[in-house]
Amino acid sequence: MEESSKAVRDAVDASGTGTKKPVADDGAITMDDMLDQQLIEELRQVDLNTLSPFECMSLMFEWKKRYR
């Protein structure tokens, strides 16, 4: 978690505008990119209208455990 927080802080410019600094793209796919895509796909598959509050919290706990 600390590494990703540092990466976010490093990506934000010093002016405090919240914009990211341009980063050279070498075309490589990182593990973080793959995990992000996997989580996005899982989120798309969830039907929020049918989840109970307990199921929602359980799902969020599972994602937190898996992607930390």
N, C-alpha and C positions, 0 to 999 in steps of 0.2 A: 504494500500500500504506500509506503514511504517513497518508493522509487517512482510510482505513477504520480504522486503528489508533486515530487520534485520535477518531474517531466512537465507537468502542467505549469508549475511556477516558472520553469525555464522557458516555456513556450510563450508566456505572456510578456509583452514588451515592458520596458522600464518606465514608460510614460504613464502607466496606470490606466490606459484606455481599455484594457481587456482584450486587445487584439493579439493574435498570435504572430510571432516572428516567422518570416518565411523560412522553410526548411527544405534543403535540397532533397529531392525525391530520387532515390537510386532504383526504384522499381521493385524493391524487395518487400515481401509480405512478412510482417512480424507476427509473433505469437499473439501480441496484444490485438493486432488487427483481426486475426482469426477468432479470438475469443469475443471481440466486440461483435463481429458478424454472427457468431453463434448465439449470443445473447439477444441480438436484434431479431433473429429468426424465431427464437423461443417466445419473445414478446409478441410477435405478430401472430403466433399460433394460439395465444391465450384469449379466451372469450371472457372478457371482464364482466359481462352481464350475467354469467352463470356461476362465477366464483363466489363462495361464501367468504366472509372476512377472515375466517380461520385458514381457508385454502389459500387465500391471497398472501397472508402472513407467512404461511409455510413455504410457499413458492419463493417469496422474497428471501426468506432465511436460507433456503437451498441455494439460490443464486449467489447470495453473499458468501456462503461457505465455499462454493465452487470457484467463484471468480476473484477471490481475494488473493 
